[in-house]
Amino acid sequence: MASFAFALMTLGFPAVAEKPHVLFILADDYGWGNMGVHRRDAGSSPEEIQGQAEVQTPNIDALIDAGVLLDRHYTYKICSPTRSSIQSGRLAVHVNPINSAVTSQNYDDPVSGYAGIPRNMTGIAEKLRDAGYRTHLVGKWDAGMATPEHTPKGRGYETWYGYYQHANDYWHKSTVFFATGEVDACLNRMKDLSMHNSSYSGPVRNATSLSAACEEDEESDPACYEEYLFKERVLEIIRNHDVSSPLFLFYSFHLIHTPLQVPKAWLHKIDDMVKAAGGKPFDDQNRRLYAAMTLYMDAAIGEAVEALKKKDMYDNTLIIFTSDNGGPIYEPGAASNHPLRGSKYNDWEGGVRTNAFVSGGFIPAERRGKKFEGIVNVADWYGTLTELAGVDMEDKKAEAANGWLKQKGLPLLHPVDSVPQWKNIINDKNGRPDAMHLSSKAVLMWPYKLVTGKQPLSAWVGPNYPNCSTVKSIDDHNGPLPAPDDVKIFGESMPLAPTPEEVDRQTWTIDCGAGCLVNVRDDPTEHVNLAADPKYASILSKMQETLKEMNKDLFNPDRGLDRVAACDVAIEQDRTFGPFVHAEDFYSPAPEKDFGQRFRDQVLSMTLHTLNSDKVKEPFVSALKKMGTKAFQNMNTDKCLVPSREAVSEQYTQFTV
């Protein structure tokens, strides 16, 4: 037995052969500069001290101090590709490099012709169930919805409580434009909050959960706030878990994605904490909201960790934490990636290098409090967890589908390309020395990164961002507006400004053309473009050729169009999104609707079918685009909280492009 334990340790595993419980925490749109640990060594200027006072994440910081900070953890630049990558074990470019509407369907491709993960890929929860794990998901999914196979249930999770698409309203659970960034085929009239377990599958029907009546409550945890519902479900799973089986609990926050909504009490809490830390009051509305939402997330994580300890599970628990992408610096995203360059939606470090760490009692004592600087891709958690669970990561289901796909001339499914990272993290060894395909426009060949083409939101922001200068910039039509590709109407991009040149200017877009070359080891804030330096000509050429070759392997099937059929099924299910293709046996029986509701549903269905018809859709979408462009040019997405004469002093936090 002693020799067996020694063998485990030499492989980089703890001496205990027991499979660890796994709490995987995924934050949404979490900015690099919004995590406390990244503010510790920020400097002693008044601006940096104010930033330190505003970023309050005591539970996250404590977990990092008791674990391993992952300093070079990379994801995709937007959410659905990253989430598809985690669940499938493929680099995002090999599974889903775009945000598609959950209502999409390509009738000619029954495997990959939908949003999210292709139908025949094996999810990480399926693998872990084969290893004896109990598998639960709470929160955001955003990895596909069209068929039952696309749902968390179809991907191996025994239970789920959450929502399917990019975001919803934290109070109403509706799919409003400022949550999803699009006008969908259902005119944003549907809710998005569902669940499944051993006895039920379908919309959440609890009246309190769907109500927004508690929005004005002063209490700390009003029962209708979405993140309260998620937190309570997480705590329930931990409390009721039978510890004779290992637990895989995927805690997928809506926080800190827009819309910026949080119970009032948390605004008061963050104000008090900033004051106690010696800081001044917030001068910007959105920065205050974002800080309060971050504090709520941190506290929820603290409660989950405490529940693990009370259950005597913590000592054998591996906690994995990451954000799905960098923070959005556009308004009203309100994140800060200071001092990194960029934002969600681009390939700079601020868009793809994320807050990440591992912690929990499963971390060997000698590695606690350390920083790991090896390259980790978010896809690597698939291989890491399957290795710890003792199952292979090969996807036989995808291999089997490829035979049929080849016959039909359809895109083939990529194999899993995850790199198991546990031994590397424990032994402090870089497990990804080779080129890593970040997107169709970027490749990392350590220590160099090549970024090509147009990159929106290519800015550096100051220590206290956004601020009154940002508000003035928006008011003066100088941005930052959201990236244009993901603001859509019926699946079509909506212009955010009158001309393409104005769109680029107001989205802080630069064009790297054939390539901007940076050394991210020596220049982590990416201030120096080496592309024009003759000394780096050979490196630039090699990386350009590498990216060109890698892009030949890009997986980007035709995912189809927004389908009104998705709206029809949602209307049947209390106007709640869910699977709409071959979903007859997916839903549990619904309560009988009264005549009035049936009549209202019929009117809505007829309206949606009319607007989605070939004759009406094109002029309708065209009219909405024109209205949308004007609206974006006149939106008040943030507010300065100090008199205008005082705001002049805030110029130190202005952006630079």
N, C-alpha and C positions, 0 to 999 in steps of 0.2 A: 504493500500500500504506500509506503514511504517513497519508493522509486516511482510509483505512478504520480504522486503529488509533485515530485521533483520534475518529472517529464512535463507536467502541465505548466509549471512555472517557467521552464525553459522555452516553452512555446508562447509565453506571454499571457497565459491565463492564470487566474487565481488558483490556489491549491484546491479549493472546494470545487468538485465536479458538478455540483447542483446547478441546473439552469437558472439564470437570473430572472427575476421579474423585470419587466421593462416598462418604464413610463417614458413615452416619446412625446415631447412637448413641442408643438409647432406654433410659433407666433406668426402673425400676419402683418407685413409691411413695417417691420421693426427696424428703426434707424440705428446705425452704428453708434452715433453720438447720443442716443437715447438710453444706453445701457451704462449703469454706474461705473463698472470696471473700466470702461473706455474713457472715463473722465478723470480717473485717479491721477494720471501723470500729465494732465492737460496743460499745466502751467499756472502761473500766479498772477496773470493780468486780471483786472476787475471783471472783464468779460468771461474769462475762463472760470473764475470763482463763482460768478453768477450761474454759469452753466452747470457747474458741479452741484450747486444748491438746488437747482431745478430738477435734476435727474435723480429720482429717488427709487432705487430698486434693491432694497436691502435683502430680500430673500434670494433673488437671482445672484447677487454679489456673494452671498454666503455659500450658495451651491457651487459657484465657481471656485471660491477659496478652498472648498472641500473636495474639489474635483479637478478637471483638466480643462483649461481654456483652449479652444480650438481656434488658433489665430488665423489660419488660412483655410477657412471652410467656404466653399463656393456652391452657389445654387444657380438657377436660371434667373433672368432679369424680371420675370413676371410670375404670377402665382400658380396658375393651372399647370404649366409645364413642370415646375418644381414639384408640385404635389403628385403629378403623374410619375415623375422620376422616383420619388420616395417609394411609392406603392408598387412600382414595376421593376425597379432595379436597373433601369436604363438611364443613360444620360438623357437629358431633356430633348436634345436634338435627335434622339433615336426613339422617342415615344410620342412627344407632343410639344412642338416648339411654338405653339400659338394659343392664345385665349379664344376659344370658339364659344358661341352661344350654346347653352346646354340643350336648346331646342333644335340643334342642327341635325340633319340626316341627309346622307347621300344614298339614294335608293339602289345604286349600282354596286355599293361596297358594304356588305353586311358585317364586315369585321372591323374595318378602320374608318368607315364613313360616318363617324359621329364625333362629338366633342370628347376630349379626354383620352383615357387609355384604350387602345384597341381591345375589342371584345374578348379575344382569345389569349391575352397575356395573364400570367399567374401573379396574383397579388401577394405581398409580403405576409398578410394575415393568413392566407391559405397555407403558405409554407410553415408558419409558426403553429397553426392548428395541427398540421401533420406531425409536428414535434411535441404535441401534447399541451400547447398553450391554450388558455382561455383568451379570447380576442375581443376587444371592445373599442369602439371609436366614439368620441364625443366631439361635436363641433363641425367645423367647415370640412367639406369633402372636395368639391371642385376638381374632380378627376373623371367626370362623365356621369351621365344620368339616363341616356336614351333607352337602354334595355335593362332588364333586371340584372344581367351580368355586369353592367357598368356600375352598379350601386355598391355601397359598402357591404351589403349583404352578399352580393355576387362576388365580391373580392375577398370573402373569407371572414368578415367580422360577424361575430355571433350577435352582437347588439350594436345599435347606433342611435344617437340622438343628435340631430344637427340639421344643416341645410346643404343643398346640392351645389349652388353656383358661387360666383365670385364673392358676393356679399348680400346682405339684406338689411333692413332697418332693425336696429337693436331693440326697439320698443314694439313696433307693429309687426315685425317679421315679414314685411312686404318687400317687393323687389323694386324699390324706387330707383330713379335714374342716378341719384347721387350716391347710391350704394353700388350699383352694378356698372355704371358708366355706359349704359346702352338703353335704347328703346327696343324692346324685343317684340317678337311676333304677337305676343299677348298684351301689348301696350302696357307692360309693367303692372298688370292688374292682379297678378298672382302672389300668393304668399310662398314662403320657402322655409318650412320647418317640418321635418319628418322624423320618423323613428321606426326601428324594427327590433323585435326580440323574438323569443321562441313562440309567442302566441299572437303577435300583431305585426302588421307591416303596412305603413301608410302615413297620412298626415298626422301631426300632433293635433289632437282635438280638444285638449284641455283649455277651458276658457281663460283661465288666469294666464297661462303661458302665451296665449295669442293676444291678450289685451295689452293696451298701452296706458291703462288707467293709472298705473303707478308711476308714470313718467315724472310727475311733479312732486312725488313723495320726497320727504327730507331724509328718510331712513337710509342707512348705509347700503343695504342690500335689498332693494325692492324686488318683489317676487316675479315681476314681469320683465325684468331686464334680462336680455338673452344670455349674457355671460354668467349671471346668477344661476340660470337654469342649467347651463353647461357645468358650472362648478359643482352644483348639488348632485348632478348625475355622476360626475367623477368621484365624488366622495362616497356616494352610494355604492358604486362598483367596488371601490377599495374596501369599504366596510363589510360587504357581503361576499367578498372573494374567499373561496375555499383554498387555503394556502397549500393544500396537497398538490395543486397544479400550478405551474408558473403562469404569471399574468402578463399579457401584452395589452397595455392601455395606451391608445393614441389620443392625446389631448390636443385638439386642433382649435386654437383660439380664433374667434372673429377679430378680437383685438390684435392690432391697433389700426385695422383697416377702416376707411371711411364707411358710413358717415360718422363724424366725430360726435359720439353720444356716450354719456356716462351719468350715473346717478349724481344728483347735486351734492351729496355729502362728500363725494370724492374730490370735487373741486375745492371744497373747504379744507379737506385733509391735505391736499397738495399745497395749498396756500400756507397752511400752518407749518408744514414741514420745511418749505422754502424759507419762511421767516425764521424758524428755529435754527436753520443752517446758516443764517446770516445773509440771506439773499434778499433782493428787492422784490416787490410784487411783479407778477407777469405784466408785460406791456403789450402782449398779443393774445387775442382770444383763442386762436387755434393752437398756439403753443401750450397754453394753459390746459385746453381740453386734451391734447395729446399726452401731456405729462400726467394728467389725472387718470386717463385710460391706461397708461403704462403702469401706474401705481396699482390700479385695480388688478391688472394681470399679475403683477408681482405678488400681491396679497393672495390671489387665488392659487398661485403656484405654492406659496407657503402653506396654505391649508392642505393641499394635496400631499405635500411632503410630510406634514405633521400627521395626517391620516395614515400614511405608510408606516410611520414610526409607532403609532398607537396599535397598529395591527401586527407589529413585530415583523414587518416585511422589508423595512428600509435597508437593513444590513445586507440583504441579498437583492437589492434593486439597482439596476442600471438606469439612470436618468439621462436621456438624450434631449438636448435643446437646440433648436435653430429657428431662425426666421426663414420664411419662404423666399425672400428676396431682400434687397436693400430697401431703405426707407424712401417713400415718395416725397420729394422736395417741392413738387408742384402744389399749388393751392387748389383744394383744401387738404391735401395729404398731410402737410404739417410736420413731417419727420425731419430729422437732422442726421446726416452721415458725416458730420464734422469729425476729423479733418479730411476725410476721404473725398475724392471727386465723384460727382455723379449721383445717381438716383435709380430707384426702380424705373424700369424701361430702358436702361442703357447698359453697356458692357464695361463701364468703368468700375473701379473697386466699390464705389458707393452703391452700385446696382447689383453686384453679384457676390461680393465678399460679405458674409453675413455674421451676425452675432451667433455664436455657437459654443457649446461646451458639453462635456459629459460629467456626471456626478453620481452621487449615491454610494451606499455602502459597498457596492460591488467594485468600486475603484480601489486598486491596491494602495495601501497606505503610503508607500514610497513615491507614488505618482500624484498624490493629492497636493493641490496648490501649485501645480506646474502649468506651464504653457507649452502646447504642442504646435510647432510651426510647420509640420508636414502638410502637404496638400491633401485636402479631403473634398470630395464631391458629394453632394447630397444623395446621389444615387448609391453611394457606398454603404449606406446603412442597411440596405437589402442584404448584401453579402456579409456584412458584419453580423447582423442578427441571425441569419441562417447558419453561419459558422458557429456562433455561440450556442444556438439551439441544436446543433448536431445534424442538420439536414443540408442537402446540396442546394445550390441556387440555380441549377439548370431549369429552364422553363420548357418542359416537354409538351405542354399544351400549345404553346406558340409554335414549336417545331412541327407538331402535327398539323396545325392550321396552314403552315407554309406550303405544304404539298398541294392543298386545294387552291390557295391563293396564286400559286405559280401557274396552275392550269388555267385560271381565270384571267391571268395577266394583271393581277392586282398587286399593290405594294406588299412586299414580304415583311414579316415582323422581325425586328432585330433581336438577337440573343441578349441575355442579361450581360451588361458590361460593368457591373458593380465591382469594386475592389474591397475585399474584407479589410477593415482598418483596425480591428482591436489590437492585434499584435503590434502594429505600427505605433498606435497611440501609447501603448504600455511600454514599448521598447524605445520610444522616441526616434522613430525611423520614418523617413518620407516614403510612403507607399505609392506615390504617383510621380515618378521622375520623368515620365514621358509626356508628350504633348496632350493637352486636354481641350477638347472641343467645347467651348463655352456657348457659342451660338453660331449662326451662319455668318456673323460679322466679327467673330473674335475667337482667338485661340491663345491658350497659355502654354508657353514652353519655358518653364522655370529657368531663370528668374524674369524672363521677358514675356510681355503680353502684346499681341497685335490686335488693334481695334480698327475696324474699317467702316466705311460708309457713313451715313448720317446717324448721329447719336443725339437724341433729345436730352434736355436737362443736364447738359455737360458743364456743370458749375461746381464751384466750391462755395460752401456757405459758412458763415461765421459761427461762433460759439453759442449764440442765442438766436436761433432761427426756428420758424419765421418770426418777423418782427414788424415794426411800423414801417420800415423801409420796404418790406415785402408788400405790405398792404398798399402803399403808395405806388409801387411798381405795377401791381395789378390794376389799380385805378387808372394809371397812365397808359394802360395797354402795352406794358413792357414785360408781362409774364411774371411768374412762370405758370403757364397753362399746362394741363395734362398732356402726355404724349398723344399725338393725333390718331395713331393706328388703332387704339383700343376704345375710342369713343365712337359708338356705332349706332346706327338706326336700321333696324331690320337686317343686321349683318353687314351693312355698308358703312365705311368710314365717314364720319361727319367732319367737315372742315371747321376748325375752331376759329379761323380768322378769314377775312375776305380773299386773301391771295396766298399761294404757297409760300411766298417769301415772308409774308407776315406770320404765317403759321410757324415757320422756322425761327423767326425772331422772338416770337412770344412763347415758344417752347424751349428757348435757350439751346437751340440745336446747332451743333457744329458738324462739318462734313470732313471726315478723316480720309475720304477718297479711298485710294489703294492701301492706306494704312498709316495709323499713328502707332509708333513703337515706344513702349515704356519698360523700364526696369522696375518691377514692382517690389523687389527686395530692397534696392537702394533708394527708390523713389516711390514709397507706398502711396503718396498722395497724387502721383501721376502728373506732376507739373512739367516734366521735361520730355518733350517729344524727340526721340533719337532718330526718327526716320530720315531726316535730312543730313545726318552726320555720316560722312563716308566710312568712318570706322565700323559702322554697324550695317553697312550695305549688304554684306553676305547674310547676316542674321535676318535682316528684313526680308530679303529675297527668299530665304529658306522658309520663313514663317508664312509668307504669302502663298508659297507653293503648298505648304502643309495645309493651310486653311482651304485652299482650292480643292485639294484632294479629299479632305474631310467632308467638305460640302457635297461631294458626290454621293456620300452615304447619308445625307440628311433625310429624315423620315418626315414627310409632309404630304400625306394623302389628301385627296379631296374629301373634305368632311361635310360637304353639302350645304344646304340652305336652311334658314329658319323655317320650321314647319308648324303650321297652325294646328296640326294634329296634336302637338304637345299641349296646346292650349285647351283643346277639347278634353283630353284626359285630365288635365289639371282642374278644369271646371267641374268635372265629375267628382273629383276628390277634394271637395270644399275649396276649390280655387287654389290648390296647392301643387307646386311643381313636383314631378316624379317621373318614373319611367313611362314612356308612351309607345314603345315598339315591343310587340309580343309580351305585353304586360298584363294580360287578362288574369293570370293566376297570382300576380304579385301582391295585389292589394287585399287587405282584410275587408269584410263587408262594411259598407258605410251606413250611417244612420239615414233613415228615410227623410227626404227633404219635403217641406211643405209646398203648397202651390205657389206661393209668392216667390220662394227661392228658385223653384224650377223655372218660373217665368223669367226671372231676372237672369238666370243662367242662359236661358235660350236666347234672350236679347243680346247678351254679351257674345255668345258664340256666333250668332248671325253677323254682328258687327265686325268681329275679328276675321271671319271668313271673307266678308266683303273687302275689308282693308288689305287682306293678304291675296286677293284675287289679282290675276295678271292685268286686268283693266285698270284697277284702282291703285295698286301698290306703287307703281313707278311715280305717278304725280303726287301721291300722298307722301312718299319718302322724300321726294324732291322738296316739297313744301316744308316738311319737318327739318330738313337740313338747313334751309334758309333761315327758318326761325331759330334753329339751334345755334347757328353761327352768330346771329345778332345777340342771342341770349348770353353766349359765352363772353361776348365783348362788353357786356353790361352787368355781369354778375358781381355781387358783393360776397366773396367767399371767405373773407376774414375781416377782422376788426382791430384797429389800434385802440388800446385801453388807456392811453395817456393823451393829454392835450397835445395838439399838433406842434406847439412850440417846443415841447419836451421831446417829441419824436425825432427832432433833428439830431440829437445825440446818438440815435440808434444807427447812424450811417456806418458805424464800425462793423456791423453785422451784415452789411450788404453783400450780395453774391458777387462773384467774379466768374466770367466765362472765358 
